[in-house]
Amino acid sequence: MRIAIAVITLSTSAAGWAAEESSKLQLNGGLYADSFLRDSHLTLSAKNYWKYLKEENANPKTVHNAWGQGFSADYRSGYFHDLIGVDVVYYGAVKLGASDYFNSRGVLYNNGTGNKKSNADGYSKFGQRNLKLKYALGEMQYHARWGWQLLKNYGVISTSTRLSPTTYSGLSGSVSYGDLTLRGAWVESAMDRNSPDKKRFTTGTGRKIDHLATGDLLWKHPQLEVQYGYGESANYLRRHLLFTHVRPLPRLTLGTQLYATRALDDYRAMPAKKRDFDNNAWHIALDATWKADRWSSKWGIGYTDAKKAHEVGFYPRHMSKNSRGTFTSMAYAGDDYLRDGELVLANISDYRLTPTLAVGLAGNLAQFNYKGNHVRTGEISAFSRWVPADPQLKNLTVWLMFGPGWSYKSSGKTPVLTDGHYTRTHTLSSEVIIEYRFDLF
């Protein structure tokens, strides 16, 4: 609340200051094309989101279903005296439909205890409100933000979006020189993608984590991009990541991702049933993307090492509860494909039937060994994406996805064996997103 009041006060003062200075400039016959007001932008958007999953991994059959309508108003100021500005983004969501277990879809607010459909609700929040600064010194470029903000693949911290994105409260900054950029962030709380509540970061047992701190070093060149990131959730998890993208041919991109996570004291102190792994967890992935004129195809392979005594371990994507972790491997899919010893092969391919309509297939196939069983999981989904060419609808996007999958009866991530064998289960998932946005100024 104190941060929100400070940002609103600063933005109000800055807006008044900018207006006064702009008037002075106009009276003197000057121009203020780069002023706080002249470079401001306001974008409105509406997003309809339906997400569905039917699975039988832990129960005879469970349906996870959520449907909502979202709205946002995104105001981004220019920089007063090319130095200081503010961003404020409002998000709202309305419940259209839900089942029990709706909360796993991350679309609607769980306004109650448990996961009953009667708890499903909409929400209203100012998810972003921050003071932003920039400064140039020769070829050096400096940027900083303070307040509620997005952090997309920022070191080991990231965001996830449904009707609104996950946002963080804290301080971030970067300095750039040519192709090289150094970034850092210190955050103390978050608002989840389907909630208006400010939440502190916590361990798996609910113990508060003081802060998340992270930084990264990026080098970008037309033929090569490298990112090294480091971060820690205080006394809980420590993580390193290394990404590369190489473009040996104009149409071909090769990528690598390496993730290494170490358990710290508060993590090791948790009961075994609350831990995903015991001491260290690794995930390594490779991918290759080919882009032609009307089609593209991306293939990926990944492997996880996450030892846990007497159970199947798992690589945790996130640095704590109530946060989101940077994870770009094609193994990203719900709770699957990141188990100890699991090898996954993934593909996503699309073809443009017309300049405005694309169709495609996405699939994953994985295997790990458990007590003599070759446990296999996977899924395949068909999707389409329509972006109309009509100038009146140029910012409309319609996305449809549908497909089956298969997994296994489990307790946590560990297979439940019957006569020494695992039991295969089936899943069915679907997603529809209709989004439209337009700029007011």
VMD Tcl script that draws the C-alpha trace (Angstrom):
set ca {
  {0.00 0.00 0.00}
  {2.83 2.41 0.83}
  {4.42 1.74 -2.55}
  {1.10 2.31 -4.32}
  {0.56 5.64 -2.50}
  {4.10 6.71 -3.29}
  {3.79 5.87 -6.98}
  {0.39 7.56 -7.31}
  {1.70 10.65 -5.51}
  {4.80 10.77 -7.67}
  {2.80 10.20 -10.87}
  {0.32 12.93 -9.94}
  {3.11 15.34 -9.13}
  {5.01 14.41 -12.27}
  {1.90 14.81 -14.42}
  {1.24 18.26 -12.96}
  {4.88 19.22 -13.35}
  {4.87 17.99 -16.95}
  {1.69 19.91 -17.77}
  {3.11 23.10 -16.28}
  {6.41 22.74 -18.09}
  {4.62 21.88 -21.35}
  {2.52 25.05 -21.05}
  {5.66 27.10 -20.49}
  {7.29 25.54 -23.53}
  {4.23 26.24 -25.68}
  {4.03 29.85 -24.49}
  {7.65 30.30 -25.42}
  {7.05 28.77 -28.84}
  {9.05 25.62 -28.01}
  {8.29 21.99 -28.78}
  {7.81 19.18 -26.31}
  {7.68 16.14 -28.59}
  {9.67 14.13 -26.04}
  {7.76 15.29 -22.98}
  {5.96 13.27 -20.32}
  {2.56 13.96 -21.93}
  {3.34 13.95 -25.63}
  {4.86 10.45 -25.55}
  {2.16 8.94 -23.35}
  {0.18 5.92 -24.60}
  {-3.07 4.35 -23.40}
  {-4.02 0.89 -24.67}
  {-7.31 -0.86 -23.89}
  {-7.75 -4.60 -24.31}
  {-10.33 -7.32 -23.76}
  {-9.49 -11.01 -23.41}
  {-11.90 -13.94 -23.25}
  {-10.18 -17.04 -21.85}
  {-11.48 -20.63 -21.47}
  {-9.17 -23.34 -20.18}
  {-10.13 -26.99 -19.60}
  {-8.46 -30.18 -18.42}
  {-9.91 -33.63 -17.70}
  {-7.51 -36.03 -15.99}
  {-7.49 -39.16 -13.83}
  {-3.96 -39.23 -12.42}
  {-4.85 -39.11 -8.71}
  {-8.65 -39.57 -8.84}
  {-11.08 -41.64 -10.93}
  {-11.76 -38.52 -13.02}
  {-11.31 -34.80 -12.31}
  {-12.38 -31.85 -14.47}
  {-10.52 -28.54 -14.16}
  {-12.50 -25.87 -15.98}
  {-12.43 -22.06 -15.85}
  {-13.86 -19.37 -18.14}
  {-13.52 -15.65 -17.70}
  {-13.61 -12.28 -19.44}
  {-10.75 -9.90 -18.79}
  {-10.20 -6.20 -19.38}
  {-7.15 -3.98 -19.05}
  {-6.22 -0.31 -19.39}
  {-2.50 0.17 -19.94}
  {-1.13 3.70 -19.46}
  {2.55 4.35 -20.17}
  {3.85 7.88 -19.95}
  {6.71 9.44 -21.79}
  {9.78 10.65 -19.94}
  {9.75 14.13 -18.44}
  {13.00 15.85 -19.40}
  {13.93 12.49 -20.96}
  {14.47 11.18 -17.43}
  {11.41 10.18 -15.39}
  {7.99 8.65 -16.12}
  {5.26 6.39 -14.75}
  {3.39 3.26 -15.89}
  {-0.01 2.27 -14.51}
  {-1.97 -0.79 -15.69}
  {-5.44 -1.77 -14.48}
  {-6.71 -5.35 -14.83}
  {-10.23 -6.64 -14.29}
  {-11.81 -10.08 -14.72}
  {-15.38 -11.39 -14.69}
  {-16.30 -15.02 -14.00}
  {-18.24 -16.69 -16.84}
  {-18.04 -20.33 -15.72}
  {-16.14 -22.77 -13.51}
  {-16.01 -26.31 -12.14}
  {-14.47 -27.69 -8.97}
  {-10.66 -27.63 -9.21}
  {-10.95 -24.49 -11.37}
  {-8.04 -22.85 -9.58}
  {-5.44 -25.04 -11.28}
  {-6.23 -23.25 -14.56}
  {-5.03 -19.86 -13.22}
  {-7.90 -17.94 -14.83}
  {-10.31 -17.02 -12.00}
  {-9.82 -15.82 -8.42}
  {-10.27 -18.42 -5.67}
  {-12.33 -16.32 -3.26}
  {-12.60 -18.81 -0.40}
  {-11.05 -21.94 1.05}
  {-10.68 -25.19 -0.84}
  {-11.20 -25.48 -4.58}
  {-14.99 -25.53 -4.90}
  {-16.58 -23.94 -7.96}
  {-18.62 -21.67 -5.67}
  {-15.33 -19.94 -4.78}
  {-14.66 -18.91 -8.40}
  {-14.81 -15.15 -8.78}
  {-13.54 -12.24 -10.82}
  {-11.15 -9.57 -9.57}
  {-10.01 -5.99 -10.00}
  {-6.50 -4.64 -9.46}
  {-3.81 -2.18 -10.49}
  {-1.27 -4.88 -11.29}
  {1.38 -2.45 -12.50}
  {2.13 0.95 -11.02}
  {5.73 2.04 -11.09}
  {8.08 4.95 -11.41}
  {10.53 4.54 -14.29}
  {13.84 6.26 -14.93}
  {16.23 6.34 -17.86}
  {19.51 8.05 -18.47}
  {22.12 8.07 -21.21}
  {25.80 8.75 -20.73}
  {27.63 8.51 -24.01}
  {26.89 5.02 -25.35}
  {25.78 3.77 -21.93}
  {22.01 3.41 -21.39}
  {20.55 3.16 -17.88}
  {17.00 2.09 -16.95}
  {15.34 1.50 -13.60}
  {11.85 0.86 -12.16}
  {10.44 1.02 -8.66}
  {7.01 -0.34 -7.73}
  {4.72 -3.04 -9.13}
  {6.07 -4.26 -12.47}
  {6.44 -7.08 -14.98}
  {9.65 -9.13 -14.94}
  {9.64 -11.38 -18.00}
  {12.60 -13.82 -18.05}
  {14.50 -11.37 -15.87}
  {17.34 -13.43 -14.49}
  {15.66 -16.40 -12.77}
  {12.32 -14.57 -12.31}
  {9.53 -14.45 -14.87}
  {5.81 -13.94 -15.27}
  {2.85 -15.98 -16.48}
  {-0.29 -14.57 -18.08}
  {-3.93 -15.59 -18.17}
  {-6.45 -12.73 -17.93}
  {-3.66 -10.73 -16.29}
  {0.06 -11.31 -15.71}
  {1.95 -12.12 -12.54}
  {3.56 -8.89 -11.30}
  {6.15 -8.11 -8.63}
  {6.78 -5.31 -6.14}
  {10.35 -4.13 -5.90}
  {13.24 -2.52 -7.73}
  {14.80 -3.45 -11.06}
  {17.43 -1.87 -13.25}
  {19.70 -2.36 -16.23}
  {22.72 -0.85 -17.91}
  {23.45 -1.43 -21.60}
  {26.50 -0.82 -23.74}
  {26.31 -1.89 -27.36}
  {25.33 -5.59 -27.51}
  {25.89 -6.12 -23.77}
  {23.26 -5.64 -21.02}
  {23.53 -6.17 -17.27}
  {20.24 -6.42 -15.30}
  {19.25 -6.90 -11.68}
  {16.09 -7.05 -9.56}
  {15.13 -7.23 -5.87}
  {11.47 -8.06 -5.16}
  {9.59 -8.70 -1.93}
  {6.02 -9.62 -2.94}
  {3.83 -10.55 -5.91}
  {0.30 -10.54 -7.30}
  {-0.56 -13.77 -9.08}
  {-2.05 -13.89 -12.60}
  {-5.53 -14.72 -11.23}
  {-5.59 -12.76 -7.96}
  {-5.74 -9.15 -6.70}
  {-4.02 -10.13 -3.43}
  {-0.54 -8.96 -2.53}
  {1.35 -12.05 -1.36}
  {4.74 -12.62 0.20}
  {6.99 -15.36 -1.12}
  {6.84 -18.53 0.95}
  {8.45 -21.95 1.23}
  {6.58 -25.18 0.57}
  {5.50 -25.21 4.22}
  {4.23 -21.62 4.15}
  {7.22 -20.01 5.88}
  {7.86 -16.45 4.65}
  {10.83 -15.76 2.39}
  {12.20 -12.26 2.85}
  {12.93 -11.52 -0.82}
  {13.94 -12.81 -4.23}
  {17.10 -11.36 -5.77}
  {18.34 -11.98 -9.28}
  {20.52 -10.67 -12.07}
  {21.68 -11.60 -15.54}
  {24.16 -10.71 -18.23}
  {22.95 -10.70 -21.85}
  {24.92 -10.43 -25.07}
  {22.90 -10.05 -28.26}
  {24.29 -10.25 -31.78}
  {22.45 -11.09 -35.03}
  {24.11 -14.53 -35.15}
  {24.50 -15.27 -31.42}
  {22.67 -14.51 -28.18}
  {23.92 -15.55 -24.74}
  {22.23 -15.08 -21.35}
  {23.67 -16.03 -17.98}
  {21.40 -15.64 -14.97}
  {21.79 -16.05 -11.25}
  {19.29 -15.69 -8.43}
  {18.27 -16.70 -4.95}
  {15.10 -16.90 -2.90}
  {16.55 -15.94 0.47}
  {17.93 -19.02 2.26}
  {15.63 -21.28 0.21}
  {16.82 -21.94 -3.38}
  {19.81 -20.76 -5.42}
  {19.79 -21.01 -9.21}
  {22.08 -20.57 -12.20}
  {20.92 -20.60 -15.82}
  {22.70 -20.35 -19.16}
  {20.91 -19.87 -22.50}
  {22.34 -19.58 -26.01}
  {20.76 -18.96 -29.42}
  {22.88 -19.47 -32.54}
  {21.75 -18.65 -36.10}
  {24.08 -20.50 -38.50}
  {21.59 -19.93 -41.35}
  {18.98 -17.20 -41.85}
  {16.14 -19.71 -41.41}
  {17.75 -21.89 -38.71}
  {18.11 -21.16 -34.98}
  {19.78 -23.53 -32.52}
  {19.22 -23.10 -28.80}
  {20.57 -24.53 -25.55}
  {19.32 -24.13 -21.97}
  {21.03 -25.21 -18.77}
  {19.34 -24.86 -15.34}
  {21.04 -25.68 -12.04}
  {19.24 -25.33 -8.68}
  {20.71 -25.86 -5.22}
  {18.73 -26.39 -2.02}
  {19.53 -23.99 0.84}
  {18.90 -24.38 4.57}
  {15.18 -23.51 4.68}
  {14.49 -25.87 1.79}
  {16.39 -28.78 3.33}
  {14.60 -28.22 6.64}
  {11.19 -29.00 5.10}
  {9.65 -32.47 5.42}
  {10.44 -34.78 2.50}
  {6.84 -34.70 1.26}
  {7.17 -30.92 0.71}
  {10.43 -31.10 -1.25}
  {10.65 -31.66 -5.02}
  {14.27 -32.88 -4.76}
  {16.79 -33.43 -1.98}
  {19.93 -31.37 -2.63}
  {20.52 -30.40 -6.27}
  {18.42 -30.41 -9.42}
  {19.43 -29.95 -13.06}
  {17.66 -29.62 -16.37}
  {19.37 -29.41 -19.76}
  {17.63 -28.81 -23.10}
  {18.46 -28.38 -26.78}
  {16.21 -27.10 -29.56}
  {16.26 -26.30 -33.27}
  {13.85 -24.03 -35.16}
  {13.40 -23.79 -38.93}
  {11.31 -20.94 -40.34}
  {10.21 -21.07 -43.96}
  {7.96 -18.62 -45.82}
  {4.66 -20.25 -44.80}
  {5.61 -22.79 -42.16}
  {7.87 -23.27 -39.19}
  {8.89 -26.19 -36.99}
  {10.66 -26.31 -33.64}
  {12.09 -29.51 -32.15}
  {13.42 -29.87 -28.63}
  {14.92 -32.47 -26.34}
  {15.39 -32.20 -22.58}
  {16.70 -34.21 -19.64}
  {16.20 -33.78 -15.88}
  {18.32 -34.85 -12.91}
  {16.51 -34.25 -9.58}
  {17.29 -37.01 -7.09}
  {14.90 -37.66 -4.17}
  {15.20 -40.59 -1.79}
  {12.47 -43.25 -2.09}
  {10.41 -41.12 -4.52}
  {10.54 -39.64 -8.00}
  {12.15 -36.20 -7.77}
  {11.14 -33.16 -9.81}
  {12.82 -29.99 -11.11}
  {10.91 -26.97 -9.70}
  {10.46 -24.20 -12.24}
  {9.67 -21.57 -9.60}
  {11.89 -20.10 -6.87}
  {9.15 -20.10 -4.22}
  {5.42 -20.20 -3.78}
  {3.75 -17.07 -5.23}
  {6.53 -16.50 -7.78}
  {7.26 -17.62 -11.34}
  {10.62 -18.85 -12.54}
  {12.33 -18.31 -15.88}
  {11.96 -21.53 -17.87}
  {12.11 -21.62 -21.68}
  {12.74 -25.33 -22.29}
  {10.18 -27.12 -24.45}
  {9.69 -29.46 -21.49}
  {7.45 -26.76 -19.98}
  {3.98 -28.31 -19.70}
  {2.08 -28.40 -16.43}
  {3.64 -30.81 -13.93}
  {5.01 -33.16 -16.58}
  {8.38 -33.78 -18.27}
  {10.64 -32.56 -15.44}
  {10.86 -35.72 -13.32}
  {14.17 -37.22 -12.24}
  {15.71 -39.20 -15.09}
  {13.04 -38.14 -17.56}
  {13.92 -37.64 -21.21}
  {11.45 -35.65 -23.31}
  {11.14 -35.02 -27.04}
  {8.92 -32.11 -28.12}
  {7.77 -30.46 -31.33}
  {5.58 -27.56 -32.37}
  {4.89 -26.92 -36.06}
  {2.55 -24.54 -37.84}
  {1.49 -23.76 -41.39}
  {-0.13 -20.56 -42.69}
  {-3.11 -21.62 -44.79}
  {-3.73 -17.95 -45.58}
  {-1.94 -14.75 -44.56}
  {-4.35 -14.51 -41.59}
  {-4.94 -18.16 -40.59}
  {-2.36 -20.61 -39.28}
  {-2.88 -24.21 -38.10}
  {-0.49 -26.54 -36.37}
  {0.34 -29.46 -34.11}
  {2.23 -29.56 -30.82}
  {3.33 -32.69 -29.04}
  {5.54 -34.13 -26.30}
  {6.72 -37.68 -25.67}
  {8.65 -38.57 -22.49}
  {9.99 -41.55 -20.55}
  {11.63 -42.25 -17.19}
  {12.38 -45.47 -15.30}
  {10.85 -46.43 -11.97}
  {11.30 -49.82 -10.30}
  {11.66 -51.70 -13.57}
  {8.91 -49.73 -15.36}
  {9.55 -47.60 -18.42}
  {6.98 -44.95 -17.53}
  {5.82 -43.05 -20.61}
  {3.83 -39.82 -20.77}
  {2.87 -37.49 -23.59}
  {0.31 -35.36 -25.33}
  {-0.60 -34.05 -28.76}
  {-2.63 -30.95 -29.53}
  {-3.99 -29.33 -32.65}
  {-4.19 -25.53 -32.69}
  {-5.17 -22.63 -34.92}
  {-4.43 -18.92 -34.80}
  {-6.44 -16.30 -36.70}
  {-5.35 -12.67 -36.99}
  {-7.71 -10.89 -39.45}
  {-6.31 -8.49 -42.02}
  {-9.21 -6.04 -41.87}
  {-7.81 -2.71 -40.56}
  {-10.76 -2.47 -38.16}
  {-9.77 -5.84 -36.64}
  {-6.01 -5.69 -36.98}
  {-5.48 -6.18 -33.23}
  {-7.86 -9.14 -32.90}
  {-6.37 -12.59 -32.22}
  {-8.32 -15.86 -31.94}
  {-6.49 -18.93 -30.60}
  {-7.92 -22.46 -30.35}
  {-6.20 -25.57 -28.98}
  {-7.46 -29.09 -28.30}
  {-5.90 -32.49 -27.74}
  {-5.52 -35.72 -25.75}
  {-2.68 -36.94 -23.58}
  {-1.59 -39.86 -21.41}
  {0.10 -40.12 -18.03}
  {-0.02 -42.49 -15.01}
  {-1.68 -43.02 -11.64}
  {0.47 -41.22 -9.12}
  {1.06 -40.09 -5.59}
  {2.73 -36.73 -6.09}
  {5.13 -37.40 -8.98}
  {5.71 -41.05 -8.00}
  {3.85 -43.81 -9.89}
  {1.41 -45.97 -7.94}
  {2.24 -49.58 -8.81}
  {-0.20 -52.47 -9.03}
  {1.47 -55.90 -9.09}
  {4.71 -54.09 -9.86}
  {3.34 -52.19 -12.87}
  {2.20 -48.61 -13.35}
  {-1.30 -47.78 -14.58}
  {-1.72 -45.58 -17.63}
  {-4.20 -42.71 -17.44}
  {-5.66 -40.36 -20.05}
  {-6.10 -36.60 -20.23}
  {-8.00 -34.20 -22.44}
  {-7.22 -30.49 -22.60}
  {-8.54 -27.49 -24.47}
  {-8.01 -23.73 -24.58}
  {-9.74 -20.83 -26.33}
  {-8.43 -17.25 -26.23}
  {-10.07 -14.30 -27.98}
  {-8.21 -11.04 -27.49}
  {-8.70 -7.56 -28.88}
  {-6.79 -4.40 -28.10}
  {-6.70 -0.86 -29.41}
  {-4.74 2.30 -28.71}
  {-6.64 5.36 -27.54}
  {-3.57 7.58 -27.89}
}
mol new
graphics top color blue
foreach p $ca { graphics top sphere $p radius 0.5 }
foreach p [lrange $ca 0 end-1] q [lrange $ca 1 end] { graphics top cylinder $p $q radius 0.2 }
display resetview
